[in-house]
Amino acid sequence: MSLGNIKYPQGGATLNPIFTALPIQWASLKDKIKVGFNFYLDTGAGLYLLLSDKFVTDSSLLLSKRKPVVTQAEGMSGKLQMRLTVIKEFKLGPYKFKNIPTYLYNDEFNVTNYPYLGGLIGNDLLRRFNLIINYPAREIHLTPNKNFNEGFDYAYTGLGMYYIKGQIIVEDVVDGSPAKKAGFIPGDQIIGVNTNLSNNIQAYKDILQTPNETIKVYVKRNDKILILSITTISIR
């Protein structure tokens, strides 16, 4: 039995990545300078871009005015503390994105495989496309979908919350962050954000994604209910 051919949808673009455990794709970035490099395509990473600190330093990519903030993210090796900034332009195939929130990772164990790779492209960017991954032809076809023109999240809280055994629990509070100033501590249970009491972590994160906004968060701590006011800031 022979394999058939796949007819890709019109209006998209075909990439020709290197297929390993994760596909590897060439893309270009522009900030202080313009540079092209290889990146993992990681549909399991809940972020836009992640760049190795070594790649950023060696390439002199970032504008000197960039002032990254410390935050948490999840990538190939789980939950990690990183720095968060914005890259002026990112291009994947023919598709350009402006002002992309980007994590900078001190990759001491070299999971990003620098200098062969500069980092990874995560699902917050890839979900803007319908993907057809054609392993026999070693191709990936991208078609922009309804999420393509969605805005990016520039809000920063320094608050790391996770869904654990049916509860939304604060596990990380970055020193000097809006979350620290608001009085959050690890172990707090978040039971509501503004008027939303759904116990839906994504809904709570969505509310906290508006920069320069003061938001009320209802917290359970030692069997007491507290109302903490957090004022988000913008990374732009």
C-alpha positions in Angstrom: 0.0 0.0 0.0 1.4 3.4 -1.0 0.9 6.7 0.8 -1.4 9.3 -0.9 -0.8 13.0 -1.3 -2.2 15.7 1.0 -3.8 18.7 -0.6 -3.2 21.6 1.6 -5.8 24.4 2.1 -5.5 27.5 0.0 -4.2 30.7 1.6 -1.5 29.1 3.7 2.2 28.5 3.6 4.4 25.4 3.7 7.4 25.1 5.9 10.2 22.6 5.5 11.5 22.0 9.0 14.1 19.5 10.2 12.1 16.6 11.9 13.6 15.4 15.2 11.8 14.8 18.5 10.5 18.3 18.0 10.5 19.9 14.5 13.2 22.5 14.0 12.4 25.6 11.9 14.3 28.6 10.6 12.8 31.9 11.6 14.0 35.6 11.8 13.9 38.1 14.6 14.4 41.9 14.6 15.1 44.2 17.5 18.4 46.0 17.8 19.5 43.9 14.8 17.9 41.4 12.5 19.0 37.8 12.8 17.9 34.4 11.5 18.2 31.2 13.5 16.8 27.7 14.1 14.1 27.1 16.7 12.1 24.2 18.1 8.4 24.2 17.2 6.9 23.2 20.6 3.0 23.0 20.6 3.2 22.0 24.3 4.9 25.2 25.5 2.4 27.8 26.8 4.3 30.8 25.6 5.0 32.8 22.4 8.8 32.7 22.2 11.6 31.4 24.4 15.2 32.4 23.6 18.4 31.1 25.2 20.3 33.8 27.1 23.4 32.7 25.3 21.8 33.2 21.9 20.6 36.7 22.9 24.0 37.7 24.2 26.1 36.3 21.3 23.8 37.8 18.7 23.4 41.3 20.4 19.7 41.0 19.4 18.1 43.2 22.1 17.9 46.9 22.2 19.8 48.3 25.2 16.6 50.0 26.5 14.9 46.6 27.0 14.4 46.0 30.8 13.2 42.4 31.2 11.2 41.4 34.3 11.5 38.2 36.2 8.6 35.7 35.8 7.6 32.1 35.5 6.9 30.0 32.5 6.5 26.4 31.4 8.5 24.8 28.6 10.3 21.7 27.6 11.7 21.0 31.1 8.7 22.1 33.2 8.2 25.1 35.3 11.1 27.6 35.2 12.0 31.1 36.4 12.9 33.3 33.4 13.0 36.9 32.3 10.2 38.4 30.2 10.7 41.1 27.5 9.4 42.1 24.0 11.0 41.5 20.6 10.2 44.1 18.0 9.5 41.7 15.1 9.3 37.9 14.5 8.8 36.2 11.2 7.8 32.6 10.7 7.6 31.6 7.0 5.9 34.6 5.3 4.1 35.6 8.5 5.3 38.6 10.6 4.4 39.5 14.1 5.1 42.8 15.8 6.1 43.3 19.5 6.2 39.6 20.6 6.3 38.8 24.4 9.5 36.7 24.7 11.0 34.7 27.6 14.8 34.8 28.1 16.1 31.6 29.6 19.4 31.0 31.4 19.8 27.5 29.9 22.6 26.0 32.1 21.8 22.5 31.0 21.4 23.5 27.3 18.0 21.9 26.7 17.6 24.5 23.8 20.7 23.1 22.2 22.5 26.4 21.5 24.5 27.2 19.3 22.5 24.9 16.9 19.2 26.4 18.1 18.2 29.7 19.6 15.2 28.6 21.6 11.6 27.6 20.8 8.4 28.8 19.3 5.5 28.0 21.6 1.8 27.3 21.3 0.7 30.8 22.1 2.0 31.7 18.7 1.4 28.4 16.9 -2.3 28.3 17.9 -2.9 31.2 15.6 -2.6 28.7 12.7 -4.3 25.5 11.7 -1.3 23.1 11.4 -1.0 20.1 9.1 2.1 18.1 10.1 3.1 16.0 7.1 5.8 13.6 8.4 6.3 11.6 5.1 6.9 14.8 3.1 8.7 16.5 6.1 6.5 19.5 5.8 4.3 21.6 8.0 1.5 23.6 6.4 0.3 26.8 8.2 -3.1 28.4 7.6 -4.0 31.5 9.6 -7.1 30.9 11.7 -9.6 33.0 13.7 -6.9 33.6 16.4 -4.3 35.0 14.0 -5.0 38.7 14.6 -5.5 38.4 18.4 -3.5 40.9 20.5 -0.6 39.8 22.6 -0.5 39.7 26.4 1.8 42.5 27.7 0.6 42.4 31.3 3.0 41.4 34.1 2.0 40.4 37.6 4.9 38.1 38.9 2.2 35.8 40.1 2.5 32.0 39.4 -0.7 30.1 40.0 -1.5 26.5 39.1 -4.5 24.2 39.2 -3.8 21.5 41.8 -6.3 18.9 42.9 -9.3 21.1 42.0 -7.9 24.3 43.5 -6.1 27.2 42.1 -3.0 27.7 44.2 -0.3 30.4 44.2 3.1 28.7 44.0 5.4 31.6 43.0 5.5 35.2 43.9 8.4 37.1 42.3 10.2 39.6 44.6 9.5 43.2 43.7 6.6 42.3 41.4 3.0 43.6 41.5 2.0 40.3 43.1 4.5 40.8 45.9 3.4 44.4 46.5 -0.2 43.2 46.6 0.5 40.8 49.5 0.3 37.4 47.8 2.2 34.5 49.3 2.8 30.9 48.2 0.0 28.6 49.3 -2.8 31.2 48.8 -5.9 29.7 47.2 -7.4 31.9 44.5 -11.2 31.7 44.6 -12.2 34.7 42.5 -10.9 37.5 40.3 -13.1 40.6 40.1 -16.6 39.3 39.6 -15.5 35.9 38.2 -15.9 33.0 40.8 -15.7 30.2 38.2 -12.6 28.4 39.6 -11.4 28.5 36.0 -7.7 29.2 36.0 -7.6 30.3 32.3 -10.5 32.7 32.9 -8.6 34.2 35.9 -5.4 34.5 33.8 -7.3 36.2 31.0 -8.6 38.9 33.4 -5.0 39.4 34.7 -3.7 39.9 31.1 -4.8 43.6 31.0 -1.8 45.8 31.6 -2.0 48.9 33.9 -5.2 47.7 35.5 -6.1 47.3 39.3 -7.8 44.0 39.8 -9.4 42.5 42.9 -8.4 38.9 43.7 -10.3 36.9 46.3 -7.9 34.6 48.3 -8.4 31.9 50.9 -5.5 31.8 53.4 -5.7 29.9 56.7 -9.4 29.5 56.4 -9.9 33.3 56.0 -11.0 35.1 52.9 -8.9 38.1 51.9 -9.3 40.6 49.1 -6.0 41.6 47.5 -5.7 44.4 44.9 -3.1 43.8 42.3 -2.1 46.5 39.8 -0.6 44.9 36.6 2.2 46.6 34.7 3.1 46.5 31.0 6.3 44.9 29.7 6.3 47.1 26.6 
